Amino acid sequence: MPLSPVRLRLLVASLLTVSFLGALDHTVVSTSLATISGELGALQLMSWVVVGYTLASTVLLPVLGKLGDVLGARRIFLVSLVIFLAASLACGFATDIAWLIAARVLQGMSSAGLQLMSQTIIARVTTQRERPRHMAIIGAAFPIAILVGPVLGGAITDYWGWQWVFWINIPVGAAAFAFALVAVPRLEPGPAPRSFDIAGAAVFTTALVALVLAASWAADQSGGATALTALAVSVAGFIAFFLIERRAPEPIIPLYFFANRTIAAGTALSAIIGVGLFSITAYLPTYFQMAYRTTATVSGLVPIATVFGMLASNLLTGWLASRTGRYRIFPIVGTILGAAGLLVMALLPAGLPLWAPMMVMAGVGMGTGAFMSLIVAVVQGAAPASQTGTITATINLVRQVGSTVATAVIGGVVGSGVAALLPAGLDASTLTPHQVHGASAAVQASVAQIYGTVFTPIFIALAAAYALGIVAAVLLPHGRLSDEPVPATRTPSETLPA
């Protein structure tokens, strides 16, 4: 459905605003968690304010993708925005942690709809060649939210109270809703399904929740048996899901998609982004506080440099791909840059000036940004237009699952590795950067060496993940992005382009 240039700019501005609102709500809460848990008297359940949101936004992706194809992306987008605002209001009025977690789950579910439908709508109104530029603009919402979210959340908590971390969404979201009513076009939904894959959706949700819980509990040394049980449930669930999807007339994740080389390679690249970079970002400040003996404020400069590199590269490659029609070179160069950067991080000796790892991680961010949004646009173009929502959900799903699982695994490796190597007299469970910085020079040097020893194999493993990404990028077919308008509908059985 082609739009006029003015209408398209209005649409991109509307989708960017709403996408930023959803992405910001994931990052803005981090600095207010301690205050929230303290006032609600539930420090032990604090992590579930974040985990509940993330889990809900992940497990609902395939269901929302299918609903967007069947009912229309505009309808799901607007309903998700209304639910998001209602959930934000409920979060601010929470009087206990159970209420807050339930409202955050609802927020996460609706946020998934906002992010997913924004990408789906763009795919439906642009040609393949136009799409990377506009997708990159909308994709910029996530790195910008990473940069400003924690600072904004801290300022709001200090000056207005933690409730306004959620309530600030109401006026901004209401304005965005009015904007979206005008800017988002009515899109023709796909053909009505013969049935909805309820069994597949239920089994997939159970398996994915069990997998995320297993990864989370595995990081806790006392949760080994529980983690193994959850992992067994997850494996059994995914096997059952595979068997169900092979027989379902309207599967929520059509397995025949992955016979297409573009979709298979693009999905692998999306997973590598979650595994290779998103998983390590949360641990970088701790690493630099301990190994480089920096303050908490200074240690945050490295993730900021990483995100800046990602943001700049994301926008640049989106513009270049739309201008030239070429796309294959960007994931190839990006994965090479990511693999090389993480390998250099493994080899850097602790104690160098901080600008050295900042530049290296900025390079990793640039490599990731080179294909972060672009690969979504490329994969969308390889699927039938009637299943745009489904394929968009799939490629986002593997990225989020990869990030969640790898984050938990890295946390477990760091926790157990540091605890095993710490000298007598230091307790890993109570060790803080402040405590280390106040210790003797010998203790500081010992802890720095331990963190370097523990993180070196982690960086090498993540570099290996990006090396696999190089293979996936090379397997992408040669070709140019099409200038032809996307047809309104296609039948699911239509042959997929390579």
Secondary structure, DSSP 8 states (H G I E B T S, - for coil): ----HHHHHHHHHHHHHHHHHHHHHHHTTGGGHHHHHHHHT-GGGTHHHHHHHHHHHHHTHHHHHHHHHHH-HHHHHHHHHHHHHHHHHHHHT--SHHHHHHHHHHHHHHHHHHHHHHHHHHHHHS-TTTHHHHHHHHHTHHHHHHHHHHHHHHHHHHHT-THHHHHTHHHHHHHHHHHHHHHS---------SS--HHHHHHHHHHHHHHHHHHHHHTSGGGHHHHHHHHHHHHHHHHHHHHHHHH-SS-SS-GGGGGSHHHHHHHHHHHHHIIIIIHHHTTHHHHHHHHS---HHHHTHHHHHHHHHHHHHHHHHHHHHHHH---THHHHHHHHHHHHHHHHHHH--TTS-THHHHHHHHHHHHHHHHHHTHHHHHHHHTS-GGGHHHHHHHHHHHHHHHHHHHHHHHHHHHHHHHHHH--TT--TTT--HHHHHTS-HHHHHHHHHHHHHHHHHHHHHHHHHHHHHHHHHHHS-------S---S---TTS----
